[in-house]
Amino acid sequence: MPEKIIPRSQDYSRWYTDVVQQTELADYAPVRGCMVIRPYGYALWENIQQALDQRIKQTGAVNAYFPLFIPQSYIQREAEHVKGFSPELAVVTHGGGKELEEPLIVRPTSETIINAMFAKWVQSYRDLPLMINQWCNVVRWEMRTRLFLRTTEFLWQEGHTAHTTAEEAQEEMLRMLEVYHDFAENEAAVPVLPGRKSEKEKFAGAVASYSIEAMMGDKRALQAATSHNLGQNFARPFGIQYLDQNNELQYVWQTSWGLTTRFIGAIVMVHGDDQGLILPPRLAPIQVVVVPIWRGEEQRQQVMAAVERVRQTLGDRLRLEVDGREEYTPGWKFNHWEMKGVPLRVEIGPRDVEQGQVMLARRDRPGRKGKTSVPMDELAPRVPALLEDIQANLLARARDFLERNTAQPTSYEQFKAIVADGFAQAWWCGDGNCEAQIQEETQATARCIPLDQPEGSGPCIHCGQPAKEVAIFARAY
Amino acid sequence: MPEKIIPRSQDYSRWYTDVVQQTELADYAPVRGCMVIRPYGYALWENIQQALDQRIKQTGAVNAYFPLFIPQSYIQREAEHVKGFSPELAVVTHGGGKELEEPLIVRPTSETIINAMFAKWVQSYRDLPLMINQWCNVVRWEMRTRLFLRTTEFLWQEGHTAHTTAEEAQEEMLRMLEVYHDFAENEAAVPVLPGRKSEKEKFAGAVASYSIEAMMGDKRALQAATSHNLGQNFARPFGIQYLDQNNELQYVWQTSWGLTTRFIGAIVMVHGDDQGLILPPRLAPIQVVVVPIWRGEEQRQQVMAAVERVRQTLGDRLRLEVDGREEYTPGWKFNHWEMKGVPLRVEIGPRDVEQGQVMLARRDRPGRKGKTSVPMDELAPRVPALLEDIQANLLARARDFLERNTAQPTSYEQFKAIVADGFAQAWWCGDGNCEAQIQEETQATARCIPLDQPEGSGPCIHCGQPAKEVAIFARAY
């Protein structure tokens, strides 16, 4: 097993790919731009799914499944939508040995096919709100791909809702943004900034798009989830109408929202270090790894009996693994499980057995600082408490990193220096030309216009015109 | 809501489609041969997934995700495989606005892409066994499609394993067949016959295929899951080799196994009746529905207070729904939830409140026979016990139906009469020509050669040649 990860400071981009591949989260597939999500990565995705699915269901949405293929004519019904997605489509032209009369698009997102069904299902105001979520794969033909961050095929959940009023749709859109916000911070320990996307960055076909933006370890931004207010942009071309309480035909108001396997990339980049992954305990496939240390048969028996006690004490309540392999040394195992990002290691040697204790080593505090010895009979309360502390610490230090690397420039010169190595929070006029020029000059884009706005107003950081909102600018993934 | 289901006896095929559509399990999609799995159907699939996923993980297999697209050259590497699947492929020829150099196949099954990765991951005997499962969508271009039973796109899990010996692969194949057997009978209450497929019916590329076969309500057979012994048929073309303990290169031995959304069709057809669905309690999205009965505000308050007590008593432990809608009558609701197949209904009216009791109505025993009144304070133990009884009763009566409609013919004339309306268990020589002639003459095919074989031998039911095994013959979905 060639475990070599280049230091983050030396080459952040290669560090990322090394970590993803060496820890066996994912691998490149022999298909252009596609990845294989390996068991360790998929177990992380399953934990993400579980935590998010529960939250989605609590809002009243239900899961369903819609076809992978979308007739080409459907994609073309909403003008902005087709313009935005056309360059990225994969097209099925042959099926069952014959050329198809109408080519089928492999879904890049499912607004069109889902709304075609909504038009059939929605008849009366009693059928509303209609709130449906789908976990599935989607395909977008990407030019430059990177494991998890940008792949031709990826996994996600996409929610699609229909409401009787514009206000209700806006509320739903914000509710889901808050669900993502809560999930990101409380499950993944990834602090995020929720806000509105600029006109240029919004979803093709949306009235307004919102996102949560996170800061990676190299101080670049990553859009970690999106929630869109679609207005009646799809309701009209797809004819989603209902009879209201006055028996009049009305178009519905809609939202859509999604979070993808890209989020795994965010977890890697927000928490990881030169040793490899650091996984937040709530989502880690393995929360605790137990490494026995012994020499000779007598010690082995004593130590393994203690290991068994630990497994019995914690194994039912935590995702715990015992590494009892005899072909590797304890030192090798320490490195291995550190690289894999397991939040907590339990070491048990002959002296620990004698003293009725074990050694706990935190992944988030390397070396001596992160080690404590704990009496065997205190494990049941101490280990879960320690995992909670690790979870809280990861969030706190990521938030501190985000805050330390976000600044408010008062001049465009300052702005340029800030976005070269962090987030700039600046008054912005909202004009698309301004945005394009900023990007050309600094490579930074408007990440979002945060929901949380300061009082007052100020001059646009680029053009100096009066601005009513601040935006976050940064170079982004 | 137009709730009309044609009686089973009148038109079984339309009855099936009516039930699936009227109960909102699934709907036809506006894409040829594809379906939409609606929330009620998807909730059933989620329960199937959960029950099966747990069993799969208990065998030591882990989940992962492989690409949707397979390079055409991969599909072509195993001769039988490409022959079997070629007529059913959907082909992506264009991506990102350009024609692809090599067309991509939308996976009909993933042996080829997964084994290409196995070749990379497997180096030493220490990497074996490798046992991986994937939950995903697959596409097979079908000519005649029916909701759940045969659709161009369907959902499934596909397991793929690699082992050091032929014996170990055979054991794994049988272990998974037993997992499906256990799942079908103990979760879905669908009795099945596990056995080996004939040469003609085996998976394209397998050394031997096994399946579980179930009997539908019209006495036709349905293949409910399959488990294949692939031998080294994929290991050789894909070069999956490992160094054994003597440091010699060896090819692995493999299996694959799968269960699809087709299984939902089996649940519908095995248990359903003229009123609609009857769902097995372990998998039912709603296990208990509570219908309040009242007139006027005073009664409403009393009844709804009792309903709330029922919810508090049972709601945490069971999937329970209260139908408090005021626009429908209790009678309408009884019919509605019977149609939806909810195993148990709780009725609460003013007289029940007075007497401190509720009325329970079993879905599996219509009318008075299935009704019992139960004191409020006995609900906590009685309702779960009743659900278990319903589960057991569904399995028992389906098994009885299977047994009553399976016969052992002693002549080919008898055989023909039996397969016209049931399963025939008959000595069979195993010859492909014999099988083809039987199918031509009776429309029945060899469903499987059951694992459970009688002693001795006999003359083949068709050609009279000595036969060592009995096979199940039936007309099949």
Chai-1 contact restraints between the chains, C-beta under 6 A:
chainA,res_idxA,chainB,res_idxB,connection_type,confidence,min_distance_angstrom,max_distance_angstrom,comment,restraint_id
A,A29,B,P67,contact,1.0,0.0,6.0,A-B,restraint_1
A,P30,B,A116,contact,1.0,0.0,6.0,A-B,restraint_2
A,V31,B,P67,contact,1.0,0.0,6.0,A-B,restraint_3
A,V31,B,F69,contact,1.0,0.0,6.0,A-B,restraint_4
A,C34,B,P67,contact,1.0,0.0,6.0,A-B,restraint_5
A,V36,B,F66,contact,1.0,0.0,6.0,A-B,restraint_6
A,V36,B,M117,contact,1.0,0.0,6.0,A-B,restraint_7
A,I37,B,A64,contact,1.0,0.0,6.0,A-B,restraint_8
A,I37,B,Y65,contact,1.0,0.0,6.0,A-B,restraint_9
A,R38,B,A64,contact,1.0,0.0,6.0,A-B,restraint_10
A,P39,B,V62,contact,1.0,0.0,6.0,A-B,restraint_11
A,P39,B,A64,contact,1.0,0.0,6.0,A-B,restraint_12
A,Y42,B,N63,contact,1.0,0.0,6.0,A-B,restraint_13
A,Y42,B,A64,contact,1.0,0.0,6.0,A-B,restraint_14
A,Y42,B,Y65,contact,1.0,0.0,6.0,A-B,restraint_15
A,V62,B,P39,contact,1.0,0.0,6.0,A-B,restraint_16
A,N63,B,Y42,contact,1.0,0.0,6.0,A-B,restraint_17
A,A64,B,I37,contact,1.0,0.0,6.0,A-B,restraint_18
A,A64,B,R38,contact,1.0,0.0,6.0,A-B,restraint_19
A,A64,B,P39,contact,1.0,0.0,6.0,A-B,restraint_20
A,A64,B,Y42,contact,1.0,0.0,6.0,A-B,restraint_21
A,Y65,B,I37,contact,1.0,0.0,6.0,A-B,restraint_22
A,Y65,B,Y42,contact,1.0,0.0,6.0,A-B,restraint_23
A,F66,B,V36,contact,1.0,0.0,6.0,A-B,restraint_24
A,P67,B,A29,contact,1.0,0.0,6.0,A-B,restraint_25
A,P67,B,V31,contact,1.0,0.0,6.0,A-B,restraint_26
A,P67,B,C34,contact,1.0,0.0,6.0,A-B,restraint_27
A,P67,B,E153,contact,1.0,0.0,6.0,A-B,restraint_28
A,L68,B,N137,contact,1.0,0.0,6.0,A-B,restraint_29
A,L68,B,E153,contact,1.0,0.0,6.0,A-B,restraint_30
A,F69,B,V31,contact,1.0,0.0,6.0,A-B,restraint_31
A,P87,B,G97,contact,1.0,0.0,6.0,A-B,restraint_32
A,A90,B,V92,contact,1.0,0.0,6.0,A-B,restraint_33
A,A90,B,G95,contact,1.0,0.0,6.0,A-B,restraint_34
A,V91,B,H94,contact,1.0,0.0,6.0,A-B,restraint_35
A,V92,B,A90,contact,1.0,0.0,6.0,A-B,restraint_36
A,V92,B,V92,contact,1.0,0.0,6.0,A-B,restraint_37
A,T93,B,T93,contact,1.0,0.0,6.0,A-B,restraint_38
A,H94,B,V91,contact,1.0,0.0,6.0,A-B,restraint_39
A,G95,B,A90,contact,1.0,0.0,6.0,A-B,restraint_40
A,G95,B,W141,contact,1.0,0.0,6.0,A-B,restraint_41
A,G96,B,W141,contact,1.0,0.0,6.0,A-B,restraint_42
A,G97,B,P87,contact,1.0,0.0,6.0,A-B,restraint_43
A,A116,B,P30,contact,1.0,0.0,6.0,A-B,restraint_44
A,M117,B,V36,contact,1.0,0.0,6.0,A-B,restraint_45
A,N137,B,L68,contact,1.0,0.0,6.0,A-B,restraint_46
A,W141,B,G95,contact,1.0,0.0,6.0,A-B,restraint_47
A,W141,B,G96,contact,1.0,0.0,6.0,A-B,restraint_48
A,E153,B,P67,contact,1.0,0.0,6.0,A-B,restraint_49
A,E153,B,L68,contact,1.0,0.0,6.0,A-B,restraint_50
